[in-house]
Amino acid sequence: MNRKRVKVVAVAEAFGLLDEPVERRYWVHPMNNDREQSEQFKNFFENIRRYPEKFFEYYRMSVSSFDELLENVRPHITKTTTTFRKPICAEERLTITLRYLSTGTYFAALKFDFRVGRSTIGIIVKETCQALWTVLQPTEMPVPTTNDWLEISNVFNVKTNFPNCLGAIDGKHIRCKNPSNSGSLFFNYKKFFSVVLMAVADANLQFITIDVGSYGREGDSNIFKECPFGKMLYAKKLNLPEPNPLPNTNNNPQPFVFIGDEAFALHTNLLRPYPGRNLTDTRRVFNYRLSRARRTVECAFGVLANKWRVLHTPIQVEPEFTDIIIKACCILHNFVRKRDGINFEDSETHSLDDIEARGTGTRSEGIEVRDYFADYFMGPGALDFQYKVL
């Protein structure tokens, strides 16, 4: 390979433009030959642990949270030592992955920080993200039981004054590069390429469940109907609590519901705002109360993207890898919030244009449930301040 060819390949590889491996001049680049002897990462890691504030700024989590996370995934990311070379340790593998997720920088830039090859960075990030999701999902995002749903509803009522609410649903477009031969599948109505993260969030801004990987061109309503959670909701297989009277009432038990914006279809267990502009006071109050509770999922997306900033930039990997990265960010979001609380940027404006959608399910019953909630918010469930915002 002549020098001109090497230069062109290096530039193309740095920007992720190569789909196939190319001939390499070195097994290990001479610049990285002494990385083990210099113990650069070991010295840095031991030093930064002495300063908790700097550690949190770098790793996006506390020292104790990092140690717990490391012990959970260590068996899945530790490699066997061979006669040819010593593998990169689990501490450095997890550090590389967290730095990529928290900064969104290119693999080609991280290789200079950690003195390893670009392809090695990519392999480490992919394997570690997959391990994070596999190990943490059963504990940090488990399938809720009936008692769990009741607890979620109680917290929702306390924090948002919306009773019998089990979660807020919304979709977020995550920027990605346009895969080869994909046409306009990933091109969304916001005029960029994306995959869709569909999520249900509780009042503590944690994700109850997520669905990742739908094409950017698809609408939220269709994505939700086709995702596993949506199918189980419409089939009544979510172990939801039995209908319960709303606070300050003793009769007319109402079903427990999820809430969404205009993009979702009205259903017995899924409420959306009243459409239109010339609304009565009763309907305006209902829309206000629903939007006030639904903002929890918007805030959850904001916290997620501001902490794991790879979601702020187009993810320059293939769709399958992109899905793994998004799932790792979501499970880390739950993991860190449960242990460290709100310690970093905690909000971001996230909005979707109003979309009218055709739904699936018992729309007539959904209308009755929504009307009952609307009347309730003007009567037994009224708040002193709600009239001031009208």
Long-range contacts (C-beta under 8 A, 24 or more apart in sequence): 1-25, 13-108, 13-118, 14-106, 14-108, 14-118, 15-106, 15-108, 16-106, 16-107, 16-108, 16-177, 16-316, 16-317, 19-180, 21-119, 28-117, 29-117, 31-115, 32-115, 32-116, 32-117, 35-115, 35-116, 36-86, 40-115, 41-89, 41-91, 41-92, 41-95, 41-114, 45-91, 45-92, 45-95, 56-340, 56-343, 58-99, 59-95, 59-98, 59-102, 60-98, 60-102, 60-307, 60-308, 60-336, 60-344, 61-98, 61-336, 61-339, 61-340, 62-339, 62-340, 62-343, 64-339, 65-335, 65-336, 65-339, 65-340, 66-94, 68-339, 69-94, 69-132, 69-335, 70-94, 72-135, 72-136, 73-128, 73-131, 73-132, 73-135, 76-131, 76-134, 76-135, 77-127, 77-128, 77-131, 88-116, 88-120, 88-124, 93-124, 93-127, 93-128, 94-128, 96-121, 96-124, 96-125, 96-128, 97-124, 97-125, 97-128, 97-129, 97-132, 97-328, 100-125, 100-310, 101-129, 101-308, 101-309, 101-310, 101-325, 101-328, 101-329, 101-332, 102-307, 102-308, 102-309, 102-310, 103-309, 103-310, 104-309, 104-310, 104-311, 104-312, 104-313, 104-315, 106-316, 122-317, 125-325, 126-321, 126-324, 128-328, 129-324, 129-325, 129-327, 129-328, 130-324, 130-328, 132-328, 132-331, 132-332, 133-324, 133-327, 133-328, 133-331, 136-331, 136-332, 136-334, 136-335, 137-331, 140-331, 140-334, 140-335, 140-338, 141-207, 141-208, 141-209, 141-210, 141-330, 141-331, 141-334, 143-209, 144-208, 144-238, 144-239, 145-239, 146-239, 146-240, 146-241, 149-238, 149-239, 149-240, 149-241, 149-256, 150-241, 152-202, 152-203, 152-208, 153-241, 153-256, 155-202, 155-203, 155-204, 156-202, 156-203, 156-293, 156-296, 157-247, 158-203, 159-203, 159-204, 159-296, 160-203, 160-292, 160-293, 160-296, 161-289, 161-292, 161-293, 161-381, 161-383, 162-259, 162-289, 162-290, 162-292, 162-293, 163-246, 163-247, 163-381, 164-244, 164-246, 164-254, 164-255, 164-256, 164-257, 165-256, 165-257, 165-258, 165-259, 165-293, 166-240, 166-256, 166-257, 166-258, 167-200, 167-201, 167-202, 167-208, 167-258, 167-259, 167-297, 168-200, 168-201, 168-258, 168-259, 168-260, 168-293, 168-294, 168-295, 168-296, 168-297, 169-198, 169-199, 169-200, 169-224, 169-258, 169-259, 169-260, 169-264, 169-270, 169-297, 170-198, 170-199, 170-201, 170-220, 170-260, 170-261, 170-294, 170-297, 170-298, 170-301, 170-350, 170-352, 171-196, 171-197, 171-198, 171-199, 171-220, 171-223, 171-224, 171-263, 171-352, 172-196, 172-197, 172-199, 172-301, 172-305, 172-350, 173-197, 173-216, 174-311, 174-315, 174-322, 174-326, 175-311, 175-313, 175-314, 175-315, 176-216, 176-314, 176-315, 176-317, 176-319, 176-322, 177-314, 177-315, 177-316, 177-317, 179-318, 179-319, 184-217, 185-215, 185-216, 185-217, 186-215, 186-216, 186-217, 186-319, 187-216, 187-217, 188-216, 188-217, 189-217, 189-353, 192-216, 192-314, 193-314, 195-319, 195-322, 195-323, 195-326, 196-220, 196-223, 197-301, 197-326, 197-330, 198-223, 198-224, 198-227, 198-229, 199-297, 199-300, 199-301, 199-330, 200-229, 200-258, 200-297, 201-296, 201-297, 201-300, 202-296, 203-293, 203-296, 204-337, 205-296, 205-299, 205-300, 205-303, 205-337, 206-300, 206-333, 206-334, 206-337, 206-338, 207-300, 207-330, 207-333, 207-334, 210-327, 210-330, 212-323, 212-326, 212-327, 212-330, 213-319, 213-323, 219-263, 219-355, 219-357, 220-260, 220-263, 220-264, 220-352, 220-355, 220-357, 221-263, 221-264, 221-265, 221-355, 221-357, 221-358, 221-359, 222-357, 224-260, 224-264, 225-265, 225-359, 225-360, 233-258, 233-267, 233-269, 233-270, 234-267, 234-360, 234-361, 240-269, 246-373, 246-376, 246-380, 246-381, 247-380, 247-381, 248-380, 248-381, 249-376, 249-380, 252-372, 254-369, 254-372, 254-373, 255-369, 257-369, 259-290, 259-293, 259-294, 260-294, 261-294, 261-352, 261-354, 262-354, 262-355, 262-356, 262-357, 263-352, 263-354, 263-355, 263-357, 264-357, 264-359, 265-357, 265-358, 265-359, 265-360, 265-361, 265-363, 266-359, 266-363, 266-366, 266-367, 266-370, 267-359, 267-360, 267-361, 267-362, 267-363, 267-365, 267-366, 268-361, 268-362, 268-365, 268-366, 268-369, 270-361, 270-366, 271-366, 271-369, 271-370, 271-373, 272-370, 274-370, 274-374, 275-356, 281-378, 281-390, 282-374, 282-375, 282-377, 282-378, 283-374, 284-390, 285-374, 285-377, 285-378, 285-382, 285-386, 285-387, 285-390, 286-370, 286-373, 286-374, 286-377, 288-386, 288-389, 288-390, 289-377, 289-383, 289-386, 298-350, 298-351, 299-346, 299-347, 300-333, 301-348, 301-350, 302-345, 302-346, 302-347, 302-348, 302-349, 302-350, 303-333, 303-337, 303-342, 303-344, 303-345, 303-346, 303-347, 303-348, 304-329, 304-330, 304-333, 305-348, 305-350, 306-344, 306-345, 306-346, 306-347, 306-348, 307-333, 307-336, 307-344, 307-345, 308-332, 308-333
